Amino acid sequence: MKILIKGGRVIDPGNNIDKVTDIFINKGVIEDIDENIDLNGIEMEVIDAAGKIVSPGLVDMHCHLRDPGQEYKEDIESGTKSAVMGGITSVACMPNTKPVADNESVITYIQSKAKEVGYVNVYPIGAISKGLKGKELAEIGEMKFAGAVAISDDGRPVVESGLMRRAMQYADMFDITVISHCEDIGLADGGHINEGFMSTYLGLRGITRAAEEVMVSRDILIAEATNTAIHIAHVSTRGSVELVRQAKKRGVRVTCETCPHYFTLTDKAVDGFNTNAKMNPPLRTDDDVEAIKEGLKDGTIDCIVTDHAPHHIDEKNCEFALALNGIVGFETSLGLGLKYLVETGVLTINELIEKMAVNPAKILGLNKGNLSVGNTADITIFDPTVNWTVDIEKFSSKSKNSPYNGFELCGKPEYVIVGGNVVVNQGILL
């Protein structure tokens, strides 16, 4: 299939491209990027991108597809539909499935099913420990060679420091990324929301910032002592941002990510016992939100990810203390980034694309997140000036657990190309 994208503003931070130009795709591959490409007489699909942004397909390096084992919440087909509707063309899915993705068989299953029914590129993340129990290392090399792009016990911390050190050393040998869920269970102490005014006001057990920051500090120190790399998941506090900032200045091999909910919402969103605003780490304060924005602006925070965490309505429509943590995020992430970061001057649109496409791909070692000639065509086209209203009932995800229902956002993807195939056309999933 031949596709010509005409006259869009092509932004490809990985190749330092930002100009109005054309892109020609042939047999799934980007064949040419040039002004006024003339292919008269050749049969092809032409996409008029005038006035629109043409970017690399977004790369989400932290999500939960719930498959295998929890398909009532989400499966690979529904999850990847939701991802592509958000302009995301590649996802890396966490291993807290049932059974846990801690071996070659589950990694292979995820890849096989994704090839069969997936709408985007799916990259499995293997577990650090067997069964996510934090007792014994999973077979890191076996999972790497089976296709895992990272290891993590996300959803649970690796409590035992010695085990985390060995995981980082083994991962360094196999050149695979370690993603750390930073939470001190003892300090979290069974809490439900951020410790502060709102937890007192609602009479809910709070979670101190120290529960996150102590583990961020620990993993940075292990990485520094062993000269290995660590990627810190879902950073949410000012203290965590500062710990990463100082570690980078010292030359520690640390990267980190945050999620749209940590730069758009505070714990005030929980008021009224809103379980769709319950997540882990919890929403924090206005000061923490400002710190996240500062970390994004100065480069301390490398990536923006969704931590897409679908749950059945019955798992959210219950007492706050019993409700499960997490929100769906695929279909709102780009709009939230444009509205709360680009429109407010925190980031340029180039920097936003860098954090949502280029950097995640680099950290995972994927040849994605760019528009290099000769590469597979994964492309997202959107108009950042077009406003739209979030309607959770229109989500392609099986689950609707989002705190953003009714929010006015901008920049909904109009065309999404995956592997050279148009998957979203004029905002409609094909």
C-alpha distance (Angstrom), angle and dihedral (degrees) to the residues before:
residue distance angle dihedral
M1 . . .
K2 3.80 . .
I3 3.80 119.9 .
L4 3.81 129.0 -178.5
I5 3.81 117.3 -163.5
K6 3.80 105.7 -159.7
G7 3.78 130.2 -153.9
G8 3.79 102.5 -18.8
R9 3.79 126.6 144.8
V10 3.78 99.3 -103.9
I11 3.80 111.5 -151.9
D12 3.81 114.5 -174.7
P13 3.82 109.3 158.8
G14 3.80 91.3 -177.8
N15 3.80 90.1 65.1
N16 3.82 97.1 29.7
I17 3.80 91.8 -114.4
D18 3.80 121.5 151.1
K19 3.78 112.3 150.5
V20 3.78 143.9 105.5
T21 3.78 105.7 -92.4
D22 3.82 145.6 126.8
I23 3.80 131.0 -95.7
F24 3.80 123.3 -153.8
I25 3.80 118.7 -158.9
N26 3.79 121.0 -166.0
K27 3.82 125.2 179.9
G28 3.79 91.6 -12.5
V29 3.80 95.2 -52.6
I30 3.81 131.9 104.2
E31 3.79 101.2 -112.5
D32 3.80 102.2 172.7
I33 3.80 141.8 6.9
D34 3.78 112.2 -168.2
E35 3.78 143.9 122.6
N36 3.80 118.0 -85.2
I37 3.79 97.7 -1.2
D38 3.81 105.3 -162.1
L39 3.80 115.6 -154.7
N40 3.78 101.3 158.9
G41 3.78 114.1 172.9
I42 3.82 94.3 23.4
E43 3.79 115.8 112.7
M44 3.80 110.6 -127.6
E45 3.77 146.0 133.8
V46 3.80 112.7 -94.5
I47 3.81 120.7 -154.7
D48 3.79 115.3 -163.5
A49 3.81 103.7 -143.1
A50 3.81 97.3 170.3
G51 3.78 110.1 147.1
K52 3.80 91.7 10.0
I53 3.81 135.2 106.1
V54 3.81 116.6 -113.3
S55 3.80 108.9 -160.9
P56 3.79 138.5 164.5
G57 3.79 111.1 -85.3
L58 3.80 108.3 -87.1
V59 3.81 118.4 -103.8
D60 3.81 118.3 -145.2
M61 3.79 108.5 -164.9
H62 3.82 95.9 -176.4
C63 3.79 123.8 50.6
H64 3.79 142.4 121.0
L65 3.81 119.7 -127.5
R66 3.86 93.9 175.1
D67 3.80 91.0 -141.9
P68 3.02 122.8 156.5
G69 3.78 107.6 40.5
Q70 3.80 107.1 2.0
E71 3.77 101.3 58.9
Y72 3.80 91.2 141.6
K73 3.84 86.2 75.1
E74 3.80 98.9 38.6
D75 3.77 140.1 -33.0
I76 3.77 134.4 -158.7
E77 3.80 92.9 -93.0
S78 3.81 97.5 48.7
G79 3.79 93.3 38.4
T80 3.79 94.2 52.4
K81 3.82 90.6 45.9
S82 3.78 87.7 55.6
A83 3.82 91.4 46.6
V84 3.79 95.1 52.1
M85 3.81 91.4 47.9
G86 3.81 85.5 59.5
G87 3.80 92.7 52.2
I88 3.80 92.8 -103.0
T89 3.81 114.8 138.4
S90 3.81 100.4 173.6
V91 3.81 129.5 39.3
A92 3.80 134.1 -178.3
C93 3.81 110.7 -150.9
M94 3.79 125.3 -149.9
P95 3.82 121.9 -119.4
N96 3.82 101.4 -124.2
T97 3.79 91.9 110.7
K98 3.82 128.3 124.8
P99 2.99 104.9 -79.7
V100 3.79 95.5 28.5
A101 3.80 115.9 -114.6
D102 3.81 92.2 -116.7
N103 3.82 99.0 123.7
E104 3.78 144.1 44.7
S105 3.82 94.5 -96.4
V106 3.81 96.8 60.3
I107 3.82 92.5 41.6
T108 3.81 89.1 52.5
Y109 3.81 92.0 46.7
I110 3.82 91.9 54.1
Q111 3.80 92.0 49.0
S112 3.80 93.7 46.6
K113 3.79 94.4 48.6
A114 3.79 91.5 45.5
K115 3.81 90.6 54.7
E116 3.79 89.7 49.3
V117 3.83 102.4 45.3
G118 3.83 107.5 2.9
Y119 3.80 123.5 117.3
V120 3.82 94.8 -160.4
N121 3.79 138.6 31.1
V122 3.81 109.2 -75.5
Y123 3.80 121.7 -157.4
P124 3.82 117.3 -173.6
I125 3.79 122.0 -137.5
G126 3.80 114.3 -148.6
A127 3.78 126.9 -142.6
I128 3.80 123.1 -97.5
S129 3.79 92.6 -144.0
K130 3.78 132.3 31.5
G131 3.79 110.0 -91.4
L132 3.82 89.1 -4.6
K133 3.80 85.3 -84.6
G134 3.79 96.0 130.2
K135 3.80 93.4 -131.1
E136 3.80 107.6 97.8
L137 3.79 132.8 20.6
A138 3.79 116.2 -105.8
E139 3.82 118.0 -127.3
I140 3.79 95.9 -81.0
G141 3.80 97.3 176.7
E142 3.80 93.0 46.3
M143 3.81 91.3 52.8
K144 3.80 92.9 44.9
F145 3.80 92.4 54.0
A146 3.82 89.8 45.3
G147 3.80 89.5 58.0
A148 3.82 108.5 -87.9
V149 3.81 110.9 148.5
A150 3.82 97.6 -164.0
I151 3.80 142.8 0.0
S152 3.80 127.2 -125.1
D153 3.79 142.1 148.9
D154 3.82 88.2 -147.1
G155 3.76 112.6 176.5
R156 3.78 87.7 38.3
P157 3.80 130.8 49.5
V158 3.79 123.7 -125.0
V159 3.79 94.8 -114.8
E160 3.81 98.4 -175.0
S161 3.81 108.3 78.3
G162 3.80 94.1 -157.4
L163 3.79 91.0 55.6
M164 3.80 90.8 50.4
R165 3.79 90.4 50.5
R166 3.80 91.8 52.1
A167 3.80 90.7 46.6
M168 3.79 91.2 53.9
Q169 3.80 92.1 47.3
Y170 3.81 93.8 48.3
A171 3.80 91.2 45.0
D172 3.79 89.8 52.1
M173 3.81 89.8 54.6
F174 3.81 91.1 51.0
D175 3.82 94.3 40.0
I176 3.79 93.7 -124.2
T177 3.82 126.5 139.8
V178 3.82 121.4 -108.5
I179 3.81 113.2 -147.2
S180 3.80 114.0 -164.7
H181 3.80 126.4 -152.4
C182 3.80 97.4 -151.9
E183 3.78 111.1 -150.1
D184 3.79 131.2 130.0
I185 3.81 101.7 -146.1
G186 3.78 93.3 -157.9
L187 3.79 92.6 53.4
A188 3.81 92.7 42.9
D189 3.81 84.6 56.9
G190 3.79 96.8 -172.2
G191 3.80 92.4 -56.7
H192 3.80 125.4 162.4
I193 3.82 107.7 -160.5
N194 3.79 138.8 13.3
E195 3.80 113.6 -59.4
G196 3.78 107.9 -111.6
F197 3.77 143.2 70.2
M198 3.82 96.1 -26.9
S199 3.80 94.4 49.7
T200 3.81 89.6 51.3
Y201 3.81 92.6 43.8
L202 3.82 93.2 50.6
G203 3.80 95.0 38.2
L204 3.81 92.4 -122.3
R205 3.79 125.9 142.2
G206 3.79 108.1 -102.1
I207 3.80 132.2 -137.4
T208 3.79 115.5 -136.7
R209 3.81 119.5 -133.5
A210 3.78 86.4 -124.5
A211 3.82 89.3 71.6
E212 3.80 87.7 70.2
E213 3.78 100.0 31.5
V214 3.81 97.1 51.3
M215 3.82 90.5 57.4
V216 3.80 93.4 42.7
S217 3.80 87.3 54.4
R218 3.82 92.5 46.8
D219 3.79 94.7 51.5
I220 3.79 92.7 45.5
L221 3.80 89.9 52.0
I222 3.82 91.9 49.0
A223 3.81 90.7 49.4
E224 3.79 90.2 48.4
A225 3.80 93.7 48.2
T226 3.81 94.0 48.0
N227 3.83 98.1 33.6
T228 3.78 89.6 -126.2
A229 3.81 130.5 133.1
I230 3.80 128.6 -103.4
H231 3.79 131.9 -176.6
I232 3.81 115.5 -154.7
A233 3.81 114.5 -144.5
H234 3.83 127.7 -138.9
V235 3.83 100.6 -8.3
S236 3.82 109.5 -157.9
T237 3.82 111.2 164.7
R238 3.79 138.7 68.9
G239 3.79 90.0 -124.3
S240 3.80 92.9 55.4
V241 3.80 91.6 49.5
E242 3.80 90.9 51.5
L243 3.82 92.6 47.2
V244 3.81 90.9 54.1
R245 3.81 92.1 43.2
Q246 3.80 92.9 54.3
A247 3.81 92.5 43.0
K248 3.79 91.2 54.2
K249 3.79 89.9 51.1
R250 3.82 88.2 54.8
G251 3.80 90.7 51.9
V252 3.81 97.7 -107.7
R253 3.80 112.7 159.6
V254 3.80 94.6 -118.7
T255 3.78 131.1 138.5
C256 3.78 128.9 173.9
E257 3.77 145.1 -170.1
T258 3.77 139.3 -152.1
C259 3.81 133.9 -165.1
P260 3.83 131.5 -124.9
H261 3.81 91.7 -109.0
Y262 3.81 90.5 62.4
F263 3.82 93.2 57.7
T264 3.82 97.6 37.1
L265 3.82 107.4 38.2
T266 3.79 139.0 44.4
D267 3.79 131.5 -162.8
K268 3.82 86.9 -86.4
A269 3.82 85.4 82.1
V270 3.82 87.8 71.0
D271 3.82 91.3 63.0
G272 3.78 110.3 123.2
F273 3.80 88.8 31.3
N274 3.81 91.4 -79.8
T275 3.81 102.5 -174.5
N276 3.82 91.0 -169.2
A277 3.80 85.6 71.4
K278 3.82 92.9 52.6
M279 3.79 113.6 107.4
N280 3.79 143.0 137.9
P281 2.97 118.8 -83.7
P282 3.79 87.1 31.7
L283 3.78 127.0 -125.5
R284 3.79 108.3 -86.0
T285 3.84 136.4 -160.7
D286 3.81 137.0 -62.6
D287 3.80 89.1 -97.6
D288 3.80 91.7 54.3
V289 3.81 90.8 48.9
E290 3.81 89.3 53.4
A291 3.81 90.2 48.8
I292 3.82 90.8 52.0
K293 3.81 89.8 51.9
E294 3.81 90.6 48.2
G295 3.82 89.6 50.4
L296 3.78 91.4 50.5
K297 3.80 91.8 47.7
D298 3.81 97.0 49.6
G299 3.82 95.1 41.7
T300 3.80 97.5 -109.4
I301 3.82 88.5 120.5
D302 3.78 108.5 56.1
C303 3.80 103.5 -172.6
I304 3.77 145.1 29.0
V305 3.81 112.2 -145.6
T306 3.80 132.4 172.1
D307 3.82 104.0 -133.6
H308 3.83 81.4 -151.4
A309 3.82 101.9 -158.4
P310 3.81 112.9 176.3
H311 3.81 120.4 -163.0
H312 3.79 133.1 179.8
I313 3.81 114.7 -104.4
D314 3.83 90.6 -111.9
E315 3.81 89.6 59.5
K316 3.82 90.5 57.3
N317 3.80 102.4 30.2
C318 3.80 94.3 74.2
E319 3.81 141.7 76.7
F320 3.80 110.5 -38.6
A321 3.81 94.2 -119.8
L322 3.82 90.8 54.0
A323 3.81 97.3 43.8
L324 3.80 116.3 107.4
N325 3.80 121.7 -116.0
G326 3.78 123.4 -107.0
I327 3.79 147.4 55.0
V328 3.80 136.8 -133.2
G329 3.79 111.6 -104.3
F330 3.81 115.1 164.9
E331 3.79 98.2 96.8
T332 3.81 98.5 43.8
S333 3.82 103.5 39.6
L334 3.82 99.1 89.4
G335 3.79 92.9 43.0
L336 3.80 92.1 49.5
G337 3.80 91.5 48.9
L338 3.80 92.4 50.7
K339 3.81 94.3 44.5
Y340 3.80 100.7 42.3
L341 3.80 102.3 29.3
V342 3.81 110.8 24.6
E343 3.82 99.3 34.7
T344 3.82 90.3 46.9
G345 3.81 94.0 48.4
V346 3.81 97.0 -115.0
L347 3.81 90.8 121.2
T348 3.78 135.6 9.2
I349 3.77 115.7 -121.5
N350 3.82 87.6 -107.5
E351 3.79 91.1 55.6
L352 3.81 91.2 48.0
I353 3.81 91.1 53.6
E354 3.80 89.4 46.8
K355 3.81 90.7 55.8
M356 3.81 94.3 42.8
A357 3.81 99.4 42.2
V358 3.79 118.5 5.2
N359 3.81 102.3 45.0
P360 3.83 98.5 42.4
A361 3.80 89.7 52.2
K362 3.81 91.4 49.2
I363 3.79 93.9 49.0
L364 3.81 91.4 50.9
G365 3.80 93.2 42.0
L366 3.81 94.1 -118.8
N367 3.79 125.3 150.2
K368 3.80 89.4 -132.2
G369 3.79 136.5 99.3
N370 3.81 95.1 63.7
L371 3.80 141.0 84.6
S372 3.79 98.8 -136.1
V373 3.79 116.3 159.4
G374 3.80 108.3 -105.3
N375 3.81 94.2 30.5
T376 3.78 126.6 113.3
A377 3.80 110.0 -87.1
D378 3.81 109.4 -109.4
I379 3.81 104.8 157.9
T380 3.81 138.4 163.1
I381 3.81 122.4 -159.3
F382 3.81 121.1 -167.3
D383 3.79 141.8 154.2
P384 3.83 108.9 -128.5
T385 3.82 91.5 -160.8
V386 3.82 95.5 60.0
N387 3.80 112.7 97.8
W388 3.79 124.4 -149.9
T389 3.78 138.0 175.9
V390 3.80 121.8 -122.7
D391 3.81 111.1 -118.4
I392 3.79 111.2 179.5
E393 3.81 91.4 -162.8
K394 3.82 88.3 66.6
F395 3.81 94.3 53.3
S396 3.80 114.9 120.7
S397 3.80 89.1 -142.7
K398 3.80 117.6 98.3
S399 3.80 88.2 -128.1
K400 3.81 128.4 63.1
N401 3.81 102.1 -167.2
S402 3.80 98.9 137.2
P403 3.82 129.0 133.9
Y404 3.83 90.1 -154.1
N405 3.80 100.5 75.9
G406 3.81 107.9 139.5
F407 3.82 94.9 14.2
E408 3.82 116.2 141.2
L409 3.82 108.5 -128.2
C410 3.79 135.7 163.6
G411 3.78 139.8 -136.3
K412 3.79 105.2 43.6
P413 3.85 109.1 -175.8
E414 3.81 112.0 -101.0
Y415 3.80 99.7 -177.0
V416 3.78 128.1 20.5
I417 3.79 122.2 -176.8
V418 3.81 120.4 -165.5
G419 3.79 120.2 -175.2
G420 3.79 90.3 -12.6
N421 3.81 93.4 -54.3
V422 3.81 123.5 114.0
V423 3.81 103.5 -123.6
V424 3.82 98.6 166.2
N425 3.81 116.9 38.7
Q426 3.81 119.9 -174.4
G427 3.80 88.7 -19.5
I428 3.80 94.3 -51.4
L429 3.80 122.5 117.0
L430 3.79 109.6 -125.6
